[in-house]
Amino acid sequence: SGKMSGGLSVLATELLQYLLSSDEGYSDEQLKRHFGDRYTQLVPHVNELLMFNRLQLYNQGDSLYYKAIKEEAAAKFAGLG
């Protein structure tokens, strides 16, 4: 739908930039600390990133982690669909 590059919402873009700053990704707890009051607004943006293959969720111990998928990798995934 032509929304691919730069079509992300402001908060989704900010979330992606933050996640890209770590190769391991960040825990739910770290996201809460980083985004503070806005943490509760993240859910639709997390879904948005998942939809664009830009985000991976995984569990480590009893924590949920969020990890960004770099654009080159996202393009590869898109080709598979």
PDB file with one MODEL, atoms N, CA, C and O in Angstrom:
MODEL        1
ATOM      1  N   SER A   1       0.824  -1.212   0.000  1.00  0.00           N
ATOM      2  CA  SER A   1       0.000   0.000   0.000  1.00  0.00           C
ATOM      3  C   SER A   1       0.858   1.262   0.000  1.00  0.00           C
ATOM      4  O   SER A   1       0.390   2.332   0.389  1.00  0.00           O
ATOM      5  N   GLY A   2       2.105   1.140  -0.433  1.00  0.00           N
ATOM      6  CA  GLY A   2       2.987   2.303  -0.531  1.00  0.00           C
ATOM      7  C   GLY A   2       3.362   2.938   0.797  1.00  0.00           C
ATOM      8  O   GLY A   2       3.925   4.032   0.834  1.00  0.00           O
ATOM      9  N   LYS A   3       3.048   2.245   1.892  1.00  0.00           N
ATOM     10  CA  LYS A   3       3.375   2.817   3.210  1.00  0.00           C
ATOM     11  C   LYS A   3       4.714   2.304   3.731  1.00  0.00           C
ATOM     12  O   LYS A   3       5.163   2.685   4.812  1.00  0.00           O
ATOM     13  N   MET A   4       5.337   1.441   2.949  1.00  0.00           N
ATOM     14  CA  MET A   4       6.522   0.724   3.407  1.00  0.00           C
ATOM     15  C   MET A   4       7.625   1.638   3.952  1.00  0.00           C
ATOM     16  O   MET A   4       7.941   1.572   5.141  1.00  0.00           O
ATOM     17  N   SER A   5       8.218   2.490   3.105  1.00  0.00           N
ATOM     18  CA  SER A   5       9.321   3.295   3.619  1.00  0.00           C
ATOM     19  C   SER A   5       8.806   4.595   4.200  1.00  0.00           C
ATOM     20  O   SER A   5       8.153   5.382   3.515  1.00  0.00           O
ATOM     21  N   GLY A   6       9.106   4.811   5.464  1.00  0.00           N
ATOM     22  CA  GLY A   6       8.665   6.017   6.126  1.00  0.00           C
ATOM     23  C   GLY A   6       7.167   6.065   6.345  1.00  0.00           C
ATOM     24  O   GLY A   6       6.635   7.100   6.746  1.00  0.00           O
ATOM     25  N   GLY A   7       6.471   4.956   6.088  1.00  0.00           N
ATOM     26  CA  GLY A   7       5.032   4.934   6.272  1.00  0.00           C
ATOM     27  C   GLY A   7       4.630   4.608   7.699  1.00  0.00           C
ATOM     28  O   GLY A   7       3.441   4.564   8.015  1.00  0.00           O
ATOM     29  N   LEU A   8       5.609   4.380   8.560  1.00  0.00           N
ATOM     30  CA  LEU A   8       5.314   4.035   9.953  1.00  0.00           C
ATOM     31  C   LEU A   8       4.853   5.261  10.724  1.00  0.00           C
ATOM     32  O   LEU A   8       5.229   6.389  10.406  1.00  0.00           O
ATOM     33  N   SER A   9       4.041   5.026  11.732  1.00  0.00           N
ATOM     34  CA  SER A   9       3.623   6.125  12.594  1.00  0.00           C
ATOM     35  C   SER A   9       4.835   6.637  13.383  1.00  0.00           C
ATOM     36  O   SER A   9       5.859   5.961  13.481  1.00  0.00           O
ATOM     37  N   VAL A  10       4.696   7.825  13.934  1.00  0.00           N
ATOM     38  CA  VAL A  10       5.797   8.470  14.654  1.00  0.00           C
ATOM     39  C   VAL A  10       6.307   7.594  15.800  1.00  0.00           C
ATOM     40  O   VAL A  10       7.512   7.401  15.961  1.00  0.00           O
ATOM     41  N   LEU A  11       5.375   7.073  16.586  1.00  0.00           N
ATOM     42  CA  LEU A  11       5.768   6.270  17.741  1.00  0.00           C
ATOM     43  C   LEU A  11       6.393   4.938  17.311  1.00  0.00           C
ATOM     44  O   LEU A  11       7.330   4.454  17.946  1.00  0.00           O
ATOM     45  N   ALA A  12       5.872   4.351  16.233  1.00  0.00           N
ATOM     46  CA  ALA A  12       6.451   3.097  15.723  1.00  0.00           C
ATOM     47  C   ALA A  12       7.886   3.337  15.248  1.00  0.00           C
ATOM     48  O   ALA A  12       8.770   2.513  15.483  1.00  0.00           O
ATOM     49  N   THR A  13       8.108   4.463  14.584  1.00  0.00           N
ATOM     50  CA  THR A  13       9.442   4.821  14.100  1.00  0.00           C
ATOM     51  C   THR A  13      10.392   5.016  15.275  1.00  0.00           C
ATOM     52  O   THR A  13      11.530   4.546  15.251  1.00  0.00           O
ATOM     53  N   GLU A  14       9.921   5.707  16.290  1.00  0.00           N
ATOM     54  CA  GLU A  14      10.736   5.957  17.488  1.00  0.00           C
ATOM     55  C   GLU A  14      11.083   4.637  18.179  1.00  0.00           C
ATOM     56  O   GLU A  14      12.217   4.426  18.609  1.00  0.00           O
ATOM     57  N   LEU A  15      10.091   3.757  18.278  1.00  0.00           N
ATOM     58  CA  LEU A  15      10.295   2.451  18.887  1.00  0.00           C
ATOM     59  C   LEU A  15      11.331   1.660  18.097  1.00  0.00           C
ATOM     60  O   LEU A  15      12.229   1.045  18.673  1.00  0.00           O
ATOM     61  N   LEU A  16      11.198   1.682  16.775  1.00  0.00           N
ATOM     62  CA  LEU A  16      12.129   0.962  15.909  1.00  0.00           C
ATOM     63  C   LEU A  16      13.551   1.499  16.067  1.00  0.00           C
ATOM     64  O   LEU A  16      14.499   0.725  16.193  1.00  0.00           O
ATOM     65  N   GLN A  17      13.696   2.822  16.062  1.00  0.00           N
ATOM     66  CA  GLN A  17      15.025   3.440  16.237  1.00  0.00           C
ATOM     67  C   GLN A  17      15.648   2.999  17.558  1.00  0.00           C
ATOM     68  O   GLN A  17      16.830   2.659  17.619  1.00  0.00           O
ATOM     69  N   TYR A  18      14.836   3.009  18.610  1.00  0.00           N
ATOM     70  CA  TYR A  18      15.318   2.606  19.924  1.00  0.00           C
ATOM     71  C   TYR A  18      15.770   1.142  19.901  1.00  0.00           C
ATOM     72  O   TYR A  18      16.844   0.812  20.405  1.00  0.00           O
ATOM     73  N   LEU A  19      14.955   0.279  19.321  1.00  0.00           N
ATOM     74  CA  LEU A  19      15.286  -1.146  19.278  1.00  0.00           C
ATOM     75  C   LEU A  19      16.499  -1.429  18.409  1.00  0.00           C
ATOM     76  O   LEU A  19      17.259  -2.356  18.688  1.00  0.00           O
ATOM     77  N   LEU A  20      16.688  -0.641  17.358  1.00  0.00           N
ATOM     78  CA  LEU A  20      17.838  -0.834  16.478  1.00  0.00           C
ATOM     79  C   LEU A  20      19.153  -0.505  17.177  1.00  0.00           C
ATOM     80  O   LEU A  20      20.221  -0.903  16.712  1.00  0.00           O
ATOM     81  N   SER A  21      19.078   0.221  18.295  1.00  0.00           N
ATOM     82  CA  SER A  21      20.301   0.591  19.008  1.00  0.00           C
ATOM     83  C   SER A  21      20.877  -0.568  19.826  1.00  0.00           C
ATOM     84  O   SER A  21      21.933  -0.427  20.442  1.00  0.00           O
ATOM     85  N   SER A  22      20.188  -1.707  19.832  1.00  0.00           N
ATOM     86  CA  SER A  22      20.703  -2.883  20.525  1.00  0.00           C
ATOM     87  C   SER A  22      20.579  -4.110  19.638  1.00  0.00           C
ATOM     88  O   SER A  22      19.521  -4.355  19.058  1.00  0.00           O
ATOM     89  N   ASP A  23      21.654  -4.883  19.528  1.00  0.00           N
ATOM     90  CA  ASP A  23      21.603  -6.102  18.729  1.00  0.00           C
ATOM     91  C   ASP A  23      20.781  -7.187  19.402  1.00  0.00           C
ATOM     92  O   ASP A  23      20.220  -8.054  18.733  1.00  0.00           O
ATOM     93  N   GLU A  24      20.708  -7.139  20.727  1.00  0.00           N
ATOM     94  CA  GLU A  24      19.969  -8.173  21.466  1.00  0.00           C
ATOM     95  C   GLU A  24      18.503  -7.826  21.648  1.00  0.00           C
ATOM     96  O   GLU A  24      17.689  -8.678  22.002  1.00  0.00           O
ATOM     97  N   GLY A  25      18.174  -6.557  21.400  1.00  0.00           N
ATOM     98  CA  GLY A  25      16.812  -6.119  21.663  1.00  0.00           C
ATOM     99  C   GLY A  25      16.666  -5.664  23.115  1.00  0.00           C
ATOM    100  O   GLY A  25      17.642  -5.629  23.865  1.00  0.00           O
ATOM    101  N   TYR A  26      15.458  -5.321  23.495  1.00  0.00           N
ATOM    102  CA  TYR A  26      15.195  -4.823  24.841  1.00  0.00           C
ATOM    103  C   TYR A  26      14.038  -5.565  25.479  1.00  0.00           C
ATOM    104  O   TYR A  26      13.124  -6.030  24.799  1.00  0.00           O
ATOM    105  N   SER A  27      14.093  -5.666  26.794  1.00  0.00           N
ATOM    106  CA  SER A  27      13.010  -6.329  27.518  1.00  0.00           C
ATOM    107  C   SER A  27      11.827  -5.380  27.671  1.00  0.00           C
ATOM    108  O   SER A  27      11.952  -4.166  27.506  1.00  0.00           O
ATOM    109  N   ASP A  28      10.696  -5.956  27.984  1.00  0.00           N
ATOM    110  CA  ASP A  28       9.482  -5.208  28.249  1.00  0.00           C
ATOM    111  C   ASP A  28       9.746  -4.153  29.322  1.00  0.00           C
ATOM    112  O   ASP A  28       9.283  -3.017  29.226  1.00  0.00           O
ATOM    113  N   GLU A  29      10.498  -4.554  30.342  1.00  0.00           N
ATOM    114  CA  GLU A  29      10.834  -3.679  31.460  1.00  0.00           C
ATOM    115  C   GLU A  29      11.624  -2.453  30.970  1.00  0.00           C
ATOM    116  O   GLU A  29      11.357  -1.327  31.390  1.00  0.00           O
ATOM    117  N   GLN A  30      12.593  -2.683  30.084  1.00  0.00           N
ATOM    118  CA  GLN A  30      13.399  -1.583  29.547  1.00  0.00           C
ATOM    119  C   GLN A  30      12.550  -0.635  28.698  1.00  0.00           C
ATOM    120  O   GLN A  30      12.752   0.579  28.706  1.00  0.00           O
ATOM    121  N   LEU A  31      11.600  -1.214  27.969  1.00  0.00           N
ATOM    122  CA  LEU A  31      10.686  -0.389  27.185  1.00  0.00           C
ATOM    123  C   LEU A  31       9.841   0.494  28.102  1.00  0.00           C
ATOM    124  O   LEU A  31       9.634   1.675  27.822  1.00  0.00           O
ATOM    125  N   LYS A  32       9.358  -0.089  29.197  1.00  0.00           N
ATOM    126  CA  LYS A  32       8.563   0.681  30.165  1.00  0.00           C
ATOM    127  C   LYS A  32       9.369   1.864  30.676  1.00  0.00           C
ATOM    128  O   LYS A  32       8.865   2.983  30.762  1.00  0.00           O
ATOM    129  N   ARG A  33      10.630   1.604  31.015  1.00  0.00           N
ATOM    130  CA  ARG A  33      11.482   2.678  31.537  1.00  0.00           C
ATOM    131  C   ARG A  33      11.738   3.745  30.476  1.00  0.00           C
ATOM    132  O   ARG A  33      11.667   4.941  30.757  1.00  0.00           O
ATOM    133  N   HIS A  34      12.036   3.302  29.258  1.00  0.00           N
ATOM    134  CA  HIS A  34      12.381   4.237  28.189  1.00  0.00           C
ATOM    135  C   HIS A  34      11.201   5.111  27.782  1.00  0.00           C
ATOM    136  O   HIS A  34      11.352   6.318  27.596  1.00  0.00           O
ATOM    137  N   PHE A  35      10.023   4.500  27.644  1.00  0.00           N
ATOM    138  CA  PHE A  35       8.866   5.241  27.139  1.00  0.00           C
ATOM    139  C   PHE A  35       7.987   5.838  28.225  1.00  0.00           C
ATOM    140  O   PHE A  35       7.130   6.675  27.940  1.00  0.00           O
ATOM    141  N   GLY A  36       8.191   5.415  29.468  1.00  0.00           N
ATOM    142  CA  GLY A  36       7.440   6.002  30.576  1.00  0.00           C
ATOM    143  C   GLY A  36       5.943   5.936  30.366  1.00  0.00           C
ATOM    144  O   GLY A  36       5.388   4.867  30.113  1.00  0.00           O
ATOM    145  N   ASP A  37       5.283   7.096  30.474  1.00  0.00           N
ATOM    146  CA  ASP A  37       3.821   7.181  30.349  1.00  0.00           C
ATOM    147  C   ASP A  37       3.318   6.712  28.991  1.00  0.00           C
ATOM    148  O   ASP A  37       2.181   6.257  28.866  1.00  0.00           O
ATOM    149  N   ARG A  38       4.169   6.824  27.973  1.00  0.00           N
ATOM    150  CA  ARG A  38       3.723   6.458  26.628  1.00  0.00           C
ATOM    151  C   ARG A  38       3.763   4.952  26.390  1.00  0.00           C
ATOM    152  O   ARG A  38       3.309   4.467  25.353  1.00  0.00           O
ATOM    153  N   TYR A  39       4.308   4.215  27.358  1.00  0.00           N
ATOM    154  CA  TYR A  39       4.416   2.765  27.197  1.00  0.00           C
ATOM    155  C   TYR A  39       3.068   2.128  26.856  1.00  0.00           C
ATOM    156  O   TYR A  39       2.988   1.219  26.030  1.00  0.00           O
ATOM    157  N   THR A  40       2.020   2.617  27.503  1.00  0.00           N
ATOM    158  CA  THR A  40       0.681   2.050  27.297  1.00  0.00           C
ATOM    159  C   THR A  40       0.162   2.277  25.876  1.00  0.00           C
ATOM    160  O   THR A  40      -0.753   1.587  25.427  1.00  0.00           O
ATOM    161  N   GLN A  41       0.750   3.249  25.169  1.00  0.00           N
ATOM    162  CA  GLN A  41       0.313   3.544  23.795  1.00  0.00           C
ATOM    163  C   GLN A  41       1.043   2.682  22.766  1.00  0.00           C
ATOM    164  O   GLN A  41       0.740   2.755  21.576  1.00  0.00           O
ATOM    165  N   LEU A  42       1.994   1.873  23.208  1.00  0.00           N
ATOM    166  CA  LEU A  42       2.850   1.154  22.259  1.00  0.00           C
ATOM    167  C   LEU A  42       2.197  -0.013  21.525  1.00  0.00           C
ATOM    168  O   LEU A  42       2.597  -0.339  20.408  1.00  0.00           O
ATOM    169  N   VAL A  43       1.198  -0.647  22.139  1.00  0.00           N
ATOM    170  CA  VAL A  43       0.646  -1.878  21.567  1.00  0.00           C
ATOM    171  C   VAL A  43       0.305  -1.801  20.064  1.00  0.00           C
ATOM    172  O   VAL A  43       0.758  -2.649  19.294  1.00  0.00           O
ATOM    173  N   PRO A  44      -0.487  -0.798  19.637  1.00  0.00           N
ATOM    174  CA  PRO A  44      -0.788  -0.756  18.206  1.00  0.00           C
ATOM    175  C   PRO A  44       0.464  -0.568  17.346  1.00  0.00           C
ATOM    176  O   PRO A  44       0.510  -1.017  16.201  1.00  0.00           O
ATOM    177  N   HIS A  45       1.477   0.099  17.906  1.00  0.00           N
ATOM    178  CA  HIS A  45       2.705   0.367  17.152  1.00  0.00           C
ATOM    179  C   HIS A  45       3.587  -0.872  17.084  1.00  0.00           C
ATOM    180  O   HIS A  45       4.283  -1.104  16.095  1.00  0.00           O
ATOM    181  N   VAL A  46       3.547  -1.655  18.139  1.00  0.00           N
ATOM    182  CA  VAL A  46       4.225  -2.952  18.131  1.00  0.00           C
ATOM    183  C   VAL A  46       3.592  -3.818  17.040  1.00  0.00           C
ATOM    184  O   VAL A  46       4.298  -4.457  16.260  1.00  0.00           O
ATOM    185  N   ASN A  47       2.257  -3.835  16.991  1.00  0.00           N
ATOM    186  CA  ASN A  47       1.548  -4.605  15.962  1.00  0.00           C
ATOM    187  C   ASN A  47       1.881  -4.113  14.562  1.00  0.00           C
ATOM    188  O   ASN A  47       2.015  -4.899  13.623  1.00  0.00           O
ATOM    189  N   GLU A  48       2.010  -2.799  14.443  1.00  0.00           N
ATOM    190  CA  GLU A  48       2.361  -2.186  13.158  1.00  0.00           C
ATOM    191  C   GLU A  48       3.737  -2.694  12.697  1.00  0.00           C
ATOM    192  O   GLU A  48       3.911  -3.072  11.539  1.00  0.00           O
ATOM    193  N   LEU A  49       4.692  -2.696  13.604  1.00  0.00           N
ATOM    194  CA  LEU A  49       6.041  -3.159  13.263  1.00  0.00           C
ATOM    195  C   LEU A  49       6.057  -4.649  12.941  1.00  0.00           C
ATOM    196  O   LEU A  49       6.782  -5.085  12.047  1.00  0.00           O
ATOM    197  N   LEU A  50       5.266  -5.425  13.661  1.00  0.00           N
ATOM    198  CA  LEU A  50       5.161  -6.865  13.374  1.00  0.00           C
ATOM    199  C   LEU A  50       4.616  -7.085  11.968  1.00  0.00           C
ATOM    200  O   LEU A  50       5.080  -7.955  11.232  1.00  0.00           O
ATOM    201  N   MET A  51       3.622  -6.277  11.614  1.00  0.00           N
ATOM    202  CA  MET A  51       2.984  -6.381  10.315  1.00  0.00           C
ATOM    203  C   MET A  51       3.968  -6.097   9.179  1.00  0.00           C
ATOM    204  O   MET A  51       3.890  -6.705   8.112  1.00  0.00           O
ATOM    205  N   PHE A  52       4.890  -5.170   9.420  1.00  0.00           N
ATOM    206  CA  PHE A  52       5.884  -4.799   8.410  1.00  0.00           C
ATOM    207  C   PHE A  52       7.159  -5.646   8.495  1.00  0.00           C
ATOM    208  O   PHE A  52       8.163  -5.336   7.854  1.00  0.00           O
ATOM    209  N   ASN A  53       7.106  -6.722   9.298  1.00  0.00           N
ATOM    210  CA  ASN A  53       8.301  -7.557   9.504  1.00  0.00           C
ATOM    211  C   ASN A  53       9.504  -6.770  10.003  1.00  0.00           C
ATOM    212  O   ASN A  53      10.637  -7.040   9.605  1.00  0.00           O
ATOM    213  N   ARG A  54       9.262  -5.808  10.863  1.00  0.00           N
ATOM    214  CA  ARG A  54      10.366  -5.015  11.393  1.00  0.00           C
ATOM    215  C   ARG A  54      10.634  -5.340  12.865  1.00  0.00           C
ATOM    216  O   ARG A  54      11.521  -4.752  13.484  1.00  0.00           O
ATOM    217  N   LEU A  55       9.864  -6.275  13.416  1.00  0.00           N
ATOM    218  CA  LEU A  55       9.975  -6.551  14.841  1.00  0.00           C
ATOM    219  C   LEU A  55       9.824  -8.024  15.126  1.00  0.00           C
ATOM    220  O   LEU A  55       9.021  -8.725  14.510  1.00  0.00           O
ATOM    221  N   GLN A  56      10.618  -8.475  16.079  1.00  0.00           N
ATOM    222  CA  GLN A  56      10.591  -9.865  16.501  1.00  0.00           C
ATOM    223  C   GLN A  56      10.351  -9.858  18.010  1.00  0.00           C
ATOM    224  O   GLN A  56      10.956  -9.069  18.736  1.00  0.00           O
ATOM    225  N   LEU A  57       9.472 -10.734  18.475  1.00  0.00           N
ATOM    226  CA  LEU A  57       9.235 -10.860  19.910  1.00  0.00           C
ATOM    227  C   LEU A  57       9.746 -12.215  20.356  1.00  0.00           C
ATOM    228  O   LEU A  57       9.523 -13.215  19.673  1.00  0.00           O
ATOM    229  N   TYR A  58      10.425 -12.266  21.486  1.00  0.00           N
ATOM    230  CA  TYR A  58      10.833 -13.563  22.011  1.00  0.00           C
ATOM    231  C   TYR A  58      10.903 -13.524  23.530  1.00  0.00           C
ATOM    232  O   TYR A  58      11.054 -12.463  24.134  1.00  0.00           O
ATOM    233  N   ASN A  59      10.790 -14.691  24.130  1.00  0.00           N
ATOM    234  CA  ASN A  59      10.869 -14.794  25.581  1.00  0.00           C
ATOM    235  C   ASN A  59      12.245 -15.260  25.993  1.00  0.00           C
ATOM    236  O   ASN A  59      12.826 -16.163  25.390  1.00  0.00           O
ATOM    237  N   GLN A  60      12.760 -14.619  27.044  1.00  0.00           N
ATOM    238  CA  GLN A  60      14.021 -15.048  27.619  1.00  0.00           C
ATOM    239  C   GLN A  60      13.811 -15.086  29.118  1.00  0.00           C
ATOM    240  O   GLN A  60      13.530 -14.058  29.734  1.00  0.00           O
ATOM    241  N   GLY A  61      13.945 -16.258  29.708  1.00  0.00           N
ATOM    242  CA  GLY A  61      13.584 -16.405  31.107  1.00  0.00           C
ATOM    243  C   GLY A  61      12.097 -16.106  31.218  1.00  0.00           C
ATOM    244  O   GLY A  61      11.294 -16.674  30.477  1.00  0.00           O
ATOM    245  N   ASP A  62      11.721 -15.221  32.136  1.00  0.00           N
ATOM    246  CA  ASP A  62      10.300 -14.883  32.200  1.00  0.00           C
ATOM    247  C   ASP A  62      10.035 -13.461  31.694  1.00  0.00           C
ATOM    248  O   ASP A  62       9.043 -12.832  32.062  1.00  0.00           O
ATOM    249  N   SER A  63      10.942 -12.969  30.842  1.00  0.00           N
ATOM    250  CA  SER A  63      10.750 -11.639  30.269  1.00  0.00           C
ATOM    251  C   SER A  63      10.458 -11.719  28.775  1.00  0.00           C
ATOM    252  O   SER A  63      10.957 -12.593  28.067  1.00  0.00           O
ATOM    253  N   LEU A  64       9.643 -10.787  28.325  1.00  0.00           N
ATOM    254  CA  LEU A  64       9.356 -10.664  26.903  1.00  0.00           C
ATOM    255  C   LEU A  64      10.365  -9.674  26.330  1.00  0.00           C
ATOM    256  O   LEU A  64      10.579  -8.601  26.893  1.00  0.00           O
ATOM    257  N   TYR A  65      10.979 -10.036  25.216  1.00  0.00           N
ATOM    258  CA  TYR A  65      11.941  -9.147  24.567  1.00  0.00           C
ATOM    259  C   TYR A  65      11.448  -8.715  23.201  1.00  0.00           C
ATOM    260  O   TYR A  65      10.751  -9.449  22.501  1.00  0.00           O
ATOM    261  N   TYR A  66      11.837  -7.486  22.840  1.00  0.00           N
ATOM    262  CA  TYR A  66      11.486  -6.908  21.548  1.00  0.00           C
ATOM    263  C   TYR A  66      12.792  -6.669  20.806  1.00  0.00           C
ATOM    264  O   TYR A  66      13.722  -6.071  21.346  1.00  0.00           O
ATOM    265  N   LYS A  67      12.855  -7.130  19.589  1.00  0.00           N
ATOM    266  CA  LYS A  67      14.074  -6.960  18.815  1.00  0.00           C
ATOM    267  C   LYS A  67      13.735  -6.448  17.428  1.00  0.00           C
ATOM    268  O   LYS A  67      12.830  -6.966  16.775  1.00  0.00           O
ATOM    269  N   ALA A  68      14.456  -5.431  16.977  1.00  0.00           N
ATOM    270  CA  ALA A  68      14.206  -4.872  15.650  1.00  0.00           C
ATOM    271  C   ALA A  68      14.797  -5.776  14.583  1.00  0.00           C
ATOM    272  O   ALA A  68      15.845  -6.392  14.775  1.00  0.00           O
ATOM    273  N   ILE A  69      14.102  -5.842  13.453  1.00  0.00           N
ATOM    274  CA  ILE A  69      14.635  -6.539  12.288  1.00  0.00           C
ATOM    275  C   ILE A  69      15.110  -5.448  11.323  1.00  0.00           C
ATOM    276  O   ILE A  69      14.338  -4.565  10.948  1.00  0.00           O
ATOM    277  N   LYS A  70      16.363  -5.516  10.931  1.00  0.00           N
ATOM    278  CA  LYS A  70      16.910  -4.484  10.050  1.00  0.00           C
ATOM    279  C   LYS A  70      16.234  -4.543   8.678  1.00  0.00           C
ATOM    280  O   LYS A  70      15.730  -5.583   8.253  1.00  0.00           O
ATOM    281  N   GLU A  71      16.240  -3.409   8.012  1.00  0.00           N
ATOM    282  CA  GLU A  71      15.471  -3.262   6.778  1.00  0.00           C
ATOM    283  C   GLU A  71      15.822  -4.289   5.704  1.00  0.00           C
ATOM    284  O   GLU A  71      14.931  -4.815   5.038  1.00  0.00           O
ATOM    285  N   GLU A  72      17.131  -4.583   5.528  1.00  0.00           N
ATOM    286  CA  GLU A  72      17.541  -5.552   4.508  1.00  0.00           C
ATOM    287  C   GLU A  72      16.892  -6.902   4.787  1.00  0.00           C
ATOM    288  O   GLU A  72      16.384  -7.553   3.874  1.00  0.00           O
ATOM    289  N   ALA A  73      16.910  -7.323   6.060  1.00  0.00           N
ATOM    290  CA  ALA A  73      16.322  -8.592   6.453  1.00  0.00           C
ATOM    291  C   ALA A  73      14.815  -8.568   6.256  1.00  0.00           C
ATOM    292  O   ALA A  73      14.224  -9.561   5.832  1.00  0.00           O
ATOM    293  N   ALA A  74      14.196  -7.442   6.559  1.00  0.00           N
ATOM    294  CA  ALA A  74      12.743  -7.300   6.414  1.00  0.00           C
ATOM    295  C   ALA A  74      12.347  -7.470   4.943  1.00  0.00           C
ATOM    296  O   ALA A  74      11.322  -8.078   4.636  1.00  0.00           O
ATOM    297  N   ALA A  75      13.155  -6.935   4.055  1.00  0.00           N
ATOM    298  CA  ALA A  75      12.885  -7.050   2.614  1.00  0.00           C
ATOM    299  C   ALA A  75      12.933  -8.517   2.186  1.00  0.00           C
ATOM    300  O   ALA A  75      12.124  -8.967   1.376  1.00  0.00           O
ATOM    301  N   LYS A  76      13.906  -9.260   2.752  1.00  0.00           N
ATOM    302  CA  LYS A  76      14.008 -10.681   2.440  1.00  0.00           C
ATOM    303  C   LYS A  76      12.755 -11.434   2.891  1.00  0.00           C
ATOM    304  O   LYS A  76      12.226 -12.268   2.157  1.00  0.00           O
ATOM    305  N   PHE A  77      12.287 -11.133   4.104  1.00  0.00           N
ATOM    306  CA  PHE A  77      11.080 -11.774   4.630  1.00  0.00           C
ATOM    307  C   PHE A  77       9.889 -11.460   3.726  1.00  0.00           C
ATOM    308  O   PHE A  77       9.076 -12.336   3.428  1.00  0.00           O
ATOM    309  N   ALA A  78       9.794 -10.209   3.297  1.00  0.00           N
ATOM    310  CA  ALA A  78       8.674  -9.773   2.476  1.00  0.00           C
ATOM    311  C   ALA A  78       8.630 -10.577   1.185  1.00  0.00           C
ATOM    312  O   ALA A  78       7.555 -10.900   0.681  1.00  0.00           O
ATOM    313  N   GLY A  79       9.803 -10.895   0.654  1.00  0.00           N
ATOM    314  CA  GLY A  79       9.887 -11.670  -0.594  1.00  0.00           C
ATOM    315  C   GLY A  79       9.365 -13.082  -0.424  1.00  0.00           C
ATOM    316  O   GLY A  79       8.921 -13.694  -1.395  1.00  0.00           O
ATOM    317  N   LEU A  80       9.409 -13.607   0.781  1.00  0.00           N
ATOM    318  CA  LEU A  80       8.975 -14.970   1.050  1.00  0.00           C
ATOM    319  C   LEU A  80       7.460 -15.090   1.088  1.00  0.00           C
ATOM    320  O   LEU A  80       6.906 -16.134   0.742  1.00  0.00           O
ATOM    321  N   GLY A  81       6.789 -14.021   1.509  1.00  0.00           N
ATOM    322  CA  GLY A  81       5.349 -14.051   1.680  1.00  0.00           C
ATOM    323  C   GLY A  81       4.643 -14.327   0.359  1.00  0.00           C
ATOM    324  O   GLY A  81       3.414 -14.388   0.317  1.00  0.00           O
TER     325      GLY A  81
ENDMDL
END
